[in-house]
Amino acid sequence: MYEHAIEACKNQGGKFVVEGGVLSGSGFESGCYVKPCIAEAKPEFEIVTQETFAPILYLLKYKNLDEAIRIQNSVPQASPPLL
């Protein structure tokens, strides 16, 4: 999922400030260890709305606090729970 998220962000137009990647070499043979990455993205990128459970930080621009809150609350995970 980690590598898919990085590739999806690149394909959607994201620019990486800090490149991620899977660690390799002695002690990392399992492929489970990764480097954190930071990407400049836009709120409308589909990948930004998905939970990846990986060390990926998306930097999103906003004009004011209300817009920042709207962006944060627009993802499916922010929906109120069904009663």
Buried (B, 14 or more C-beta within 10 A) or exposed (E): EBEEBBEBBEEBEBEBEEEBEBEEEEEEEEEEEBEEBBBBBEBEBEBBBBEBEBEBEBEBEEEEEEEBEEBEEEEEEEEEEEE
